[in-house]
Amino acid sequence: MVKRRKWCSKEKSRIVLEGLKGAPVSELCIEHQISQSMYYAWRDQFLTNMGHVFDITRHTAREKHLKHQNDQLKNMIGSLTYELKKNDDEDW
């Protein structure tokens, strides 16, 4: 039984890009020991999802904004908790 090889995203992308740059697909497949149908499936997936690359900066900016909001809320909760405990201690 032949063990199947797992390909990471970077390896798949590199192979697909070589083919898109003009390297003969048959040679790429022999070199990397993949079938042509696998290459074409990777290529189709790559081309379908390539627009998402530009979404990364949008997600990063949104994540920064959410992290900032989260930090502000944590500070507010901490301040309110401190005030409640201080008031409780004064009542005793």
N, C-alpha and C positions, 0 to 999 in steps of 0.2 A: 504494500500500500504506500503510495507516494504522499508525503506530508505536504499540505498546501502552504504556500508562502503567504504571509500577511504583508500587505503593502501599506506604508503610511501615506498620508496625504501629500507630503512633499515629494516623495518618490513618484507617485502617480502623476503629479503635476509636471515634474521634470520630464518624464517620459512623454506625456501628451504634448508638452511644449516643443520637444525635439521633433515630434511628428508634424506639428503645426508650422514649424520653421522649415520644413521641407525634407527632413530625413525620411528615407523610405520606410514605410510602416512594417513591411515584411522583415527588414533588417533589424528594426527596433524590437520587434516581437521575438526574433531569434536571440538577439543579444540579451534581452531581459527575461527570456523563457516565459513569455505570455502568449496567449492566443490573439489573433487579430480581432476576434469578436470582443475580447476583454479590452483591448486597446480602444476600439471604437465606442464601447460602453463608457469607458473612462473619459474619452474625448467628449462624448455627448453630455455627460454629467458635468464636466469641466466648463463647457461652453454654456450650458444652461444656468450654471451657478456663478459665472464669472462676474456678473453685475453686483453680487453681494460683497465683493471685495471693497467697494467704495462705501458700504454701509458701516464699516468698522469705525471710522472717525466719528460718525454720527452716534454710534453706540457708546463710544468712549466719552464723548462730551456729555451725553445723557447720564452715563454712569457717574461721572464726576459731579454733575449737578445733584443727582440723587444721593450720593455719598455726603455732599455738603449739607443737604437738607437733613439727612439722617443724623449727622454730627450735631446740627443745631437742635434737633429734637431731643437727642440724648442729653445735651447740656441743659435744656429746659427741664427735662424730667429729673436730672440730678439736682438742679437748683430747687425745684418744687419739693422733692423728697427731703432735701436738707431743711427747707423752711418748715415742712410738716413735722419733722423730728424735733426741730428747735422749739416749735410751739408746743409739742407734746411734753418736752422736758420742762418747759416753763410752767405748764399746768400742774405738774407734780409738785 
